[in-house]
Every structure is written in C-alpha cells, then in structure tokens.
Amino acid sequence: MTNETDTEAKAEQETAQGEFAIQKIYLKDLSFENPASPAVFRSEWKPDIKLEINNEAHRIEDDLFEVVLTLTLTAKIEDKTAYLVETKTAGIFGLKGFPNEQMGPMLGSFCPNILFPYARETISDVVTRGGFPQLLVTPVNFDALYAQHMQKAQAEQGADEAVH
C-alpha cells in the first residue's frame, strides 16, 4: 500500500511540476575547416582557442520544442587559423504543464545542458580526425549563461523604454 501511495504522490508531483521528455537528439549541422594545412602541422602546437556558444528554441507543436545548441570553436596559432569547427546539436523535447516562467529556463538552460555532452564529443572527434591533438571542451554553466542573457535583455529593454 505504501508503494502505491508513493507512486501516486510522485505522479501527482510530476504533473504539478510539468512533464519533460527527450524525443530525439541529433546532429543538425557540422563544419570543419583546416585552412592552414599542411604548414600548421609543422608549427609548435600552442593554440589560442576561442569558443562561442549560442542556443535557440523553436516550438514545433503545442508541447514539442526543438532546441539547437551551436558551438563554434576556433584554434589559432599566431595570426593563422589552424582549424575552425562548428556543430549544431539539436534535440526535440516535450515540455507539458510547465508554467510560463519556467519555460525560458527549461529551453534556455536545461535543454542545452542535455545537448552539450553530445556537441562536446562531436568536436573532440572531428578535431582528432582533422589531424590535431584531442580537444575536450570545458564544461559550461548554462544556468549562468541564461541568467546573463536575461540580465542583458532586461537592460536593453530598459534602455529602449528610456528612449521612448
């Protein structure tokens, strides 16, 4: 009897908090450039690495969303680009019963956090196949990035309101 009660309580709690499901995770786009080859392989390998992160979400149906995480990584030696890799890793997520104030964090932080390990693995694999040493992208705090994005958006909205 306790197990049934616990299961019912968990189901009610899930419904109250919303239902989340991963429908599919896939590679949407991939690009790799090695413009300085073969000379780059003769240089001392001490690259300057720059990582750009972007994500976007699109509603597919009522409770179904596509989230696309884009990682663009550029490795330079002095002023020459050794390689440039960009991956768009996407997922289709079911989000049902979440309050509006939770949808932004779910789509802007929670879902990209799920996609990140897949994008990270893709970059590592492609960089190695390109003839370069393995690269492991440092973990990212998507909660902090989402908070920064929201602060920037609020500041821009405040500046727009001050002008009008």
N, CA, C and O of each residue as an XYZ file, in Angstrom:
656
protein
N       0.822     -1.194      0.000
C       0.000      0.000      0.000
C       0.863      1.254      0.000
O       0.525      2.236     -0.660
N       1.953      1.233      0.719
C       2.845      2.389      0.768
C       3.437      2.664     -0.608
O       3.561      3.820     -1.013
N       3.806      1.599     -1.331
C       4.376      1.788     -2.668
C       3.384      2.447     -3.613
O       3.759      3.330     -4.385
N       2.120      2.028     -3.564
C       1.106      2.645     -4.428
C       0.929      4.115     -4.082
O       0.838      4.962     -4.971
N       0.881      4.417     -2.786
C       0.722      5.802     -2.351
C       1.919      6.638     -2.778
O       1.751      7.765     -3.243
N       3.137      6.096     -2.623
C       4.344      6.812     -3.040
C       4.340      7.053     -4.542
O       4.688      8.141     -5.002
N       3.946      6.039     -5.307
C       3.904      6.170     -6.764
C       2.881      7.219     -7.181
O       3.153      8.035     -8.062
N       1.711      7.202     -6.556
C       0.685      8.201     -6.878
C       1.158      9.593     -6.512
O       0.920     10.541     -7.260
N       1.824      9.735     -5.376
C       2.332     11.042     -4.945
C       3.381     11.550     -5.926
O       3.401     12.735     -6.258
N       4.257     10.652     -6.394
C       5.285     11.049     -7.361
C       4.634     11.471     -8.681
O       5.055     12.453     -9.292
N       3.619     10.738     -9.118
C       2.923     11.068    -10.367
C       2.235     12.421    -10.254
O       2.285     13.220    -11.189
N       1.591     12.688     -9.116
C       0.946     13.991     -8.913
C       1.972     15.106     -8.883
O       1.752     16.184     -9.435
N       3.104     14.835     -8.227
C       4.165     15.848     -8.153
C       4.705     16.128     -9.552
O       4.935     17.286     -9.902
N       4.916     15.066    -10.370
C       5.381     15.249    -11.742
C       4.416     16.105    -12.537
O       4.841     16.996    -13.274
N       3.120     15.848    -12.398
C       2.108     16.602    -13.116
C       2.103     18.050    -12.659
O       1.972     18.958    -13.479
N       2.245     18.278    -11.351
C       2.257     19.645    -10.827
C       3.476     20.409    -11.326
O       3.406     21.618    -11.545
N       4.594     19.709    -11.506
C       5.824     20.360    -11.945
C       5.939     20.406    -13.463
O       6.773     21.140    -13.994
N       5.147     19.665    -14.144
C       5.239     19.585    -15.596
C       5.890     18.282    -16.002
O       6.580     17.638    -15.212
N       5.660     17.908    -17.239
C       6.227     16.683    -17.783
C       7.302     17.038    -18.796
O       7.094     17.886    -19.663
N       8.456     16.381    -18.682
C       9.587     16.621    -19.570
C       9.975     15.304    -20.220
O      10.058     14.273    -19.552
N      10.215     15.341    -21.530
C      10.644     14.137    -22.237
C      11.607     14.507    -23.360
O      11.418     15.500    -24.062
N      12.634     13.692    -23.510
C      13.553     13.830    -24.640
C      13.006     12.945    -25.753
O      12.917     11.727    -25.600
N      12.641     13.564    -26.873
C      12.114     12.811    -28.009
C      13.246     12.304    -28.911
O      13.223     11.163    -29.373
N      14.237     13.176    -29.152
C      15.332     12.831    -30.052
C      16.461     13.827    -29.869
O      16.233     15.010    -29.617
N      17.699     13.324    -30.001
C      18.890     14.176    -30.028
C      19.624     13.838    -31.317
O      19.818     12.666    -31.638
N      20.036     14.875    -32.059
C      20.641     14.626    -33.362
C      21.607     15.741    -33.753
O      21.569     16.843    -33.206
N      22.468     15.426    -34.708
C      23.400     16.387    -35.277
C      22.699     17.086    -36.429
O      22.336     16.450    -37.419
N      22.507     18.395    -36.303
C      21.787     19.162    -37.317
C      22.736     19.716    -38.379
O      22.386     19.780    -39.558
N      23.951     20.119    -37.955
C      24.909     20.702    -38.890
C      26.307     20.531    -38.312
O      26.498     20.565    -37.096
N      27.283     20.347    -39.201
C      28.666     20.190    -38.785
C      29.574     20.765    -39.858
O      29.399     20.500    -41.048
N      30.547     21.555    -39.420
C      31.503     22.145    -40.350
C      32.900     22.094    -39.734
O      33.075     22.379    -38.549
N      33.886     21.730    -40.545
C      35.276     21.710    -40.093
C      36.143     22.293    -41.197
O      36.039     21.900    -42.359
N      36.989     23.223    -40.826
C      37.919     23.821    -41.777
C      39.320     23.743    -41.206
O      39.530     23.951    -40.011
N      40.274     23.443    -42.070
C      41.677     23.333    -41.708
C      42.463     24.166    -42.726
O      43.215     23.611    -43.527
N      42.292     25.508    -42.700
C      42.806     26.346    -43.785
C      44.330     26.480    -43.864
O      44.857     26.814    -44.925
N      45.040     26.228    -42.775
C      46.489     26.434    -42.783
C      47.268     25.130    -42.988
O      48.484     25.088    -42.801
N      46.557     24.073    -43.372
C      47.277     22.807    -43.567
C      48.009     22.827    -44.909
O      47.543     23.508    -45.823
N      49.074     22.154    -45.070
C      49.755     21.307    -44.113
C      50.758     22.047    -43.225
O      51.322     21.454    -42.306
N      50.986     23.335    -43.491
C      52.006     24.085    -42.741
C      51.730     24.095    -41.238
O      52.669     24.088    -40.443
N      50.468     24.112    -40.842
C      50.123     24.183    -39.425
C      50.666     22.977    -38.648
O      50.948     23.080    -37.455
N      50.808     21.845    -39.327
C      51.289     20.645    -38.648
C      52.788     20.701    -38.361
O      53.312     19.885    -37.603
N      53.464     21.655    -38.961
C      54.899     21.812    -38.734
C      55.186     22.867    -37.667
O      56.338     23.047    -37.274
N      54.162     23.558    -37.200
C      54.312     24.598    -36.177
C      54.246     23.982    -34.790
O      53.709     22.890    -34.601
N      54.809     24.711    -33.814
C      54.679     24.276    -32.421
C      53.215     24.434    -32.029
O      52.613     25.478    -32.281
N      52.639     23.403    -31.413
C      51.205     23.386    -31.127
C      50.906     24.036    -29.791
O      50.852     23.368    -28.758
N      50.710     25.354    -29.820
C      50.286     26.124    -28.647
C      49.199     27.084    -29.124
O      49.432     28.285    -29.262
N      48.016     26.541    -29.371
C      46.969     27.362    -29.991
C      46.264     28.284    -28.995
O      46.214     28.033    -27.791
N      45.733     29.343    -29.553
C      44.808     30.213    -28.830
C      43.423     29.734    -29.260
O      43.090     29.753    -30.445
N      42.617     29.304    -28.280
C      41.324     28.713    -28.613
C      40.198     29.613    -28.137
O      40.189     30.082    -26.999
N      39.249     29.842    -29.033
C      38.096     30.681    -28.730
C      36.829     29.854    -28.956
O      36.673     29.210    -29.993
N      35.934     29.880    -27.977
C      34.685     29.136    -28.071
C      33.517     30.106    -28.013
O      33.438     30.947    -27.118
N      32.618     29.982    -28.971
C      31.377     30.761    -28.970
C      30.224     29.784    -28.799
O      30.199     28.716    -29.410
N      29.269     30.168    -27.958
C      28.120     29.312    -27.676
C      26.844     30.089    -27.977
O      26.713     31.263    -27.630
N      25.914     29.411    -28.625
C      24.613     30.004    -28.902
C      23.576     28.889    -28.837
O      23.863     27.741    -29.178
N      22.391     29.230    -28.405
C      21.310     28.257    -28.490
C      20.015     28.983    -28.798
O      19.824     30.154    -28.468
N      19.144     28.242    -29.438
C      17.842     28.783    -29.795
C      16.809     27.679    -29.682
O      17.124     26.494    -29.795
N      15.577     28.085    -29.460
C      14.481     27.130    -29.324
C      13.340     27.543    -30.230
O      13.056     28.729    -30.398
N      12.690     26.544    -30.811
C      11.551     26.770    -31.691
C      10.434     25.811    -31.300
O      10.674     24.630    -31.052
N       9.236     26.320    -31.249
C       8.079     25.458    -30.977
C       7.747     24.687    -32.255
O       7.618     25.274    -33.329
N       7.610     23.372    -32.126
C       7.236     22.515    -33.254
C       5.725     22.301    -33.241
O       5.050     22.445    -34.260
N       5.217     21.955    -32.068
C       3.788     21.769    -31.820
C       3.509     22.339    -30.439
O       4.389     22.940    -29.824
N       2.299     22.155    -29.953
C       1.910     22.726    -28.662
C       2.937     22.488    -27.562
O       3.415     23.444    -26.952
N       3.281     21.241    -27.301
C       4.171     20.901    -26.194
C       5.486     20.312    -26.669
O       6.163     19.630    -25.899
N       5.869     20.560    -27.923
C       7.060     19.982    -28.515
C       7.957     21.101    -29.037
O       7.509     21.982    -29.770
N       9.235     21.051    -28.646
C      10.175     22.113    -28.997
C      11.458     21.520    -29.560
O      11.904     20.451    -29.141
N      12.047     22.239    -30.524
C      13.392     21.918    -30.985
C      14.324     22.936    -30.348
O      14.093     24.142    -30.435
N      15.379     22.444    -29.709
C      16.424     23.296    -29.148
C      17.698     22.984    -29.913
O      18.064     21.818    -30.064
N      18.380     24.021    -30.400
C      19.613     23.858    -31.168
C      20.737     24.554    -30.411
O      20.685     25.757    -30.154
N      21.750     23.774    -30.061
C      22.942     24.293    -29.393
C      24.053     24.389    -30.423
O      24.431     23.387    -31.030
N      24.578     25.598    -30.623
C      25.653     25.821    -31.589
C      26.945     26.119    -30.830
O      27.002     27.035    -30.011
N      27.974     25.333    -31.116
C      29.312     25.589    -30.583
C      30.223     25.871    -31.762
O      30.321     25.070    -32.691
N      30.893     27.023    -31.718
C      31.851     27.396    -32.752
C      33.198     27.557    -32.076
O      33.365     28.400    -31.194
N      34.155     26.749    -32.493
C      35.467     26.745    -31.863
C      36.520     27.076    -32.907
O      36.584     26.453    -33.967
N      37.350     28.073    -32.588
C      38.421     28.483    -33.484
C      39.743     28.316    -32.763
O      39.911     28.807    -31.646
N      40.688     27.622    -33.398
C      42.046     27.459    -32.853
C      42.998     28.212    -33.762
O      43.050     27.971    -34.968
N      43.757     29.135    -33.164
C      44.708     29.933    -33.945
C      46.114     29.733    -33.412
O      46.329     29.560    -32.212
N      47.060     29.761    -34.328
C      48.476     29.783    -33.983
C      48.984     31.097    -34.564
O      48.988     31.311    -35.776
N      49.411     31.967    -33.655
C      49.762     33.339    -34.008
C      48.550     33.969    -34.685
O      47.495     34.056    -34.056
N      48.651     34.406    -35.921
C      47.507     35.049    -36.567
C      46.812     34.137    -37.582
O      45.921     34.583    -38.305
N      47.215     32.863    -37.638
C      46.656     31.935    -38.616
C      45.665     30.988    -37.953
O      45.910     30.468    -36.865
N      44.550     30.777    -38.625
C      43.556     29.824    -38.126
C      44.044     28.415    -38.424
O      44.212     28.029    -39.581
N      44.269     27.655    -37.354
C      44.670     26.258    -37.509
C      43.448     25.438    -37.908
O      43.495     24.659    -38.860
N      42.358     25.621    -37.172
C      41.103     24.977    -37.542
C      39.928     25.738    -36.967
O      40.042     26.492    -36.001
N      38.800     25.507    -37.604
C      37.531     26.072    -37.180
C      36.519     24.944    -37.257
O      36.366     24.308    -38.299
N      35.832     24.700    -36.159
C      34.809     23.657    -36.154
C      33.532     24.245    -35.574
O      33.549     24.947    -34.563
N      32.425     23.941    -36.240
C      31.122     24.399    -35.745
C      30.166     23.224    -35.789
O      30.056     22.524    -36.796
N      29.481     23.024    -34.684
C      28.478     21.968    -34.627
C      27.171     22.541    -34.121
O      27.136     23.361    -33.204
N      26.107     22.089    -34.741
C      24.761     22.416    -34.275
C      24.141     21.096    -33.845
O      23.752     20.268    -34.669
N      24.061     20.926    -32.550
C      23.477     19.724    -31.977
C      22.073     20.087    -31.532
O      21.872     21.081    -30.834
N      21.112     19.286    -31.934
C      19.716     19.633    -31.674
C      19.009     18.517    -30.926
O      19.440     17.364    -30.910
N      17.919     18.907    -30.316
C      17.081     17.943    -29.634
C      15.629     18.341    -29.767
O      15.294     19.521    -29.871
N      14.781     17.342    -29.761
C      13.340     17.579    -29.727
C      12.894     17.180    -28.327
O      13.091     16.047    -27.890
N      12.290     18.136    -27.639
C      11.917     17.955    -26.239
C      10.422     18.186    -26.054
O       9.844     19.118    -26.613
N       9.819     17.326    -25.264
C       8.423     17.505    -24.881
C       8.370     18.203    -23.534
O       8.940     17.716    -22.558
N       7.692     19.335    -23.474
C       7.513     20.087    -22.228
C       6.025     20.368    -22.078
O       5.447     21.147    -22.836
N       5.429     19.735    -21.111
C       3.994     19.859    -20.930
C       3.694     20.233    -19.483
O       4.225     19.631    -18.550
N       2.841     21.229    -19.314
C       2.373     21.586    -17.980
C       3.316     22.471    -17.178
O       3.139     22.621    -15.969
N       4.308     23.056    -17.827
C       5.208     23.957    -17.118
C       4.632     25.365    -17.131
O       4.108     25.804    -18.154
N       4.720     26.083    -16.009
C       4.282     27.477    -16.015
C       5.172     28.291    -16.966
O       6.328     27.935    -17.196
N       4.630     29.377    -17.510
C       5.374     30.214    -18.457
C       6.728     30.662    -17.921
O       7.700     30.718    -18.673
N       6.804     30.980    -16.634
C       8.069     31.467    -16.075
C       9.140     30.379    -16.016
O      10.317     30.691    -15.836
N       8.760     29.117    -16.164
C       9.748     28.032    -16.172
C      10.168     27.643    -17.592
O      11.186     26.973    -17.767
N       9.413     28.045    -18.589
C       9.726     27.645    -19.963
C      11.056     28.231    -20.436
O      11.830     27.541    -21.099
N      11.328     29.477    -20.111
C      12.595     30.097    -20.516
C      13.797     29.338    -19.972
O      14.675     28.952    -20.743
N      13.855     29.114    -18.657
C      14.982     28.345    -18.113
C      15.062     26.911    -18.649
O      16.157     26.380    -18.834
N      13.915     26.288    -18.897
C      13.938     24.923    -19.429
C      14.556     24.903    -20.833
O      15.415     24.072    -21.126
N      14.113     25.825    -21.697
C      14.588     25.849    -23.078
C      15.951     26.520    -23.216
O      16.720     26.182    -24.115
N      16.253     27.470    -22.330
C      17.488     28.233    -22.450
C      18.642     27.708    -21.630
O      19.780     28.130    -21.836
N      18.385     26.795    -20.701
C      19.445     26.282    -19.842
C      19.400     24.758    -19.701
O      20.394     24.077    -19.953
N      18.245     24.231    -19.297
C      18.134     22.803    -19.013
C      18.377     21.956    -20.266
O      19.177     21.022    -20.237
N      17.694     22.278    -21.356
C      17.849     21.511    -22.599
C      19.249     21.652    -23.202
O      19.826     20.640    -23.601
N      19.825     22.863    -23.288
C      21.202     22.963    -23.790
C      22.196     22.161    -22.935
O      23.171     21.620    -23.455
N      21.943     22.092    -21.638
C      22.797     21.311    -20.754
C      22.757     19.826    -21.125
O      23.764     19.129    -21.001
N      21.616     19.347    -21.571
C      21.483     17.954    -22.022
C      22.229     17.753    -23.344
O      22.855     16.713    -23.551
N      22.165     18.742    -24.234
C      22.787     18.632    -25.556
C      24.304     18.776    -25.525
O      24.994     18.239    -26.392
N      24.828     19.493    -24.537
C      26.251     19.832    -24.507
C      27.185     18.631    -24.611
O      28.118     18.685    -25.413
N      26.997     17.550    -23.853
C      27.939     16.425    -23.983
C      28.003     15.844    -25.393
O      29.059     15.380    -25.824
N      26.901     15.865    -26.101
C      26.885     15.369    -27.479
C      27.704     16.292    -28.387
O      28.485     15.820    -29.214
N      27.524     17.596    -28.231
C      28.283     18.568    -29.024
C      29.771     18.486    -28.692
O      30.622     18.569    -29.577
N      30.065     18.325    -27.430
C      31.460     18.230    -26.974
C      32.145     17.016    -27.589
O      33.289     17.106    -28.035
N      31.454     15.892    -27.612
C      32.006     14.670    -28.199
C      32.222     14.836    -29.698
O      33.235     14.384    -30.231
N      31.287     15.476    -30.378
C      31.412     15.705    -31.820
C      32.648     16.542    -32.113
O      33.421     16.216    -33.014
N      32.840     17.621    -31.357
C      34.010     18.485    -31.575
C      35.295     17.712    -31.344
O      36.217     17.796    -32.155
N      35.373     16.971    -30.266
C      36.577     16.199    -29.968
C      36.898     15.223    -31.090
O      38.052     15.103    -31.501
N      35.887     14.530    -31.583
C      36.073     13.549    -32.640
C      36.528     14.210    -33.942
O      37.456     13.729    -34.591
N      35.882     15.302    -34.321
C      36.210     15.969    -35.583
C      37.609     16.580    -35.537
O      38.351     16.498    -36.516
N      37.974     17.188    -34.417
C      39.305     17.796    -34.289
C      40.383     16.718    -34.419
O      41.396     16.929    -35.086
N      40.169     15.579    -33.793
C      41.131     14.478    -33.877
C      41.205     13.947    -35.307
O      42.297     13.678    -35.809
N      40.066     13.794    -35.961
C      40.063     13.326    -37.360
C      40.732     14.334    -38.291
O      41.214     13.971    -39.364
N      40.757     15.603    -37.876
C      41.418     16.637    -38.668
C      42.927     16.626    -38.505
O      43.623     17.425    -39.131
N      43.449     15.718    -37.661
C      44.894     15.592    -37.502
C      45.467     16.355    -36.320
O      46.685     16.464    -36.183
N      44.598     16.886    -35.464
C      45.048     17.688    -34.334
C      44.928     16.900    -33.029
O      44.213     15.900    -32.966
N      45.636     17.358    -31.984
C      45.501     16.703    -30.685
C      44.057     16.793    -30.184
O      43.336     17.740    -30.497
N      43.653     15.794    -29.402
C      42.294     15.767    -28.857
C      42.003     17.060    -28.097
O      42.865     17.595    -27.400
N      40.799     17.538    -28.241
C      40.364     18.743    -27.541
C      39.103     18.408    -26.753
O      38.108     17.953    -27.316
N      39.157     18.633    -25.472
C      37.983     18.444    -24.629
C      37.485     19.813    -24.207
O      38.153     20.517    -23.450
N      36.328     20.186    -24.689
C      35.740     21.473    -24.356
C      35.370     21.478    -22.874
O      34.752     20.537    -22.376
N      35.747     22.522    -22.194
C      35.463     22.672    -20.767
C      33.959     22.725    -20.535
O      33.237     23.345    -21.316
N      33.474     22.084    -19.471
C      32.037     22.159    -19.174
C      31.561     23.614    -19.066
O      32.323     24.510    -18.704
N      30.299     23.817    -19.385
C      29.705     25.151    -19.430
C      28.583     25.233    -18.405
O      27.819     24.283    -18.234
N      28.486     26.368    -17.726
C      27.406     26.612    -16.775
C      26.274     27.326    -17.525
O      26.263     28.553    -17.626
N      25.326     26.546    -18.047
C      24.237     27.120    -18.828
C      23.282     27.947    -17.975
O      22.641     28.867    -18.482
N      23.180     27.632    -16.692
C      22.344     28.446    -15.801
C      22.893     29.867    -15.741
O      22.134     30.832    -15.829
N      24.220     29.998    -15.590
C      24.851     31.319    -15.525
C      24.719     32.045    -16.866
O      24.448     33.245    -16.890
N      24.907     31.334    -17.978
C      24.768     31.964    -19.298
C      23.341     32.454    -19.524
O      23.128     33.535    -20.075
N      22.371     31.658    -19.099
C      20.970     32.067    -19.251
C      20.684     33.302    -18.403
O      20.009     34.224    -18.860
N      21.192     33.326    -17.173
C      20.997     34.480    -16.290
C      21.625     35.735    -16.901
O      21.027     36.809    -16.859
N      22.830     35.602    -17.469
C      23.483     36.746    -18.121
C      22.654     37.230    -19.310
O      22.475     38.432    -19.508
N      22.155     36.286    -20.090
C      21.329     36.634    -21.251
C      20.082     37.408    -20.803
O      19.718     38.406    -21.424
N      19.438     36.956    -19.744
C      18.222     37.616    -19.259
C      18.539     39.014    -18.714
O      17.775     39.952    -18.940
N      19.658     39.157    -18.002
C      20.063     40.478    -17.491
C      20.331     41.435    -18.645
O      19.927     42.598    -18.601
N      21.011     40.945    -19.676
C      21.304     41.781    -20.841
C      20.006     42.201    -21.539
O      19.849     43.358    -21.929
N      19.081     41.249    -21.691
C      17.799     41.552    -22.344
C      17.009     42.574    -21.537
O      16.393     43.470    -22.114
N      17.016     42.454    -20.224
C      16.309     43.423    -19.373
C      16.958     44.796    -19.457
O      16.258     45.808    -19.492
N      18.285     44.844    -19.490
C      18.988     46.121    -19.594
C      18.671     46.797    -20.928
O      18.449     48.006    -20.982
N      18.652     46.001    -22.011
C      18.325     46.541    -23.334
C      16.889     47.033    -23.376
O      16.602     48.071    -23.972
N      15.981     46.290    -22.741
C      14.583     46.702    -22.700
C      14.440     48.006    -21.905
O      13.673     48.891    -22.283
N      15.183     48.111    -20.808
C      15.166     49.346    -20.007
C      15.696     50.528    -20.787
O      15.154     51.629    -20.694
N      16.760     50.310    -21.562
C      17.322     51.379    -22.384
C      16.351     51.795    -23.469
O      16.227     52.985    -23.760
N      15.647     50.826    -24.084
C      14.648     51.153    -25.107
C      13.503     51.966    -24.511
O      13.028     52.914    -25.136
N      13.056     51.605    -23.304
C      11.962     52.322    -22.658
C      12.381     53.735    -22.277
O      11.568     54.659    -22.311
N      13.650     53.902    -21.912
C      14.140     55.238    -21.540
C      14.169     56.169    -22.742
O      13.978     57.377    -22.597
N      14.409     55.613    -23.941
C      14.475     56.403    -25.170
C      13.078     56.851    -25.584
O      12.910     57.956    -26.101
N      12.076     56.006    -25.362
C      10.712     56.320    -25.812
C      10.015     57.130    -24.798
O       8.856     57.496    -24.991
